[in-house]
Amino acid sequence: MGSHGEDELRYRALFQCAQDGIFLFDADTGCFIEVNDAFLRMFGYSPQQIAR
């Protein structure tokens, strides 16, 4: 198993390169924490719209 930093890099690469839309959502605040590019394309949002 790699170091924490290597694991984080691997996670980020998988998250951003995935062809499926992936998002992290905070149920308490009702806000998106992070979305990948595939999610933005699937739903037609810009990063700025998600950040609101």
Helices and strands as residue ranges (DSSP letters): H 4-17, E 23-26, E 31-35, H 37-43, H 47-51
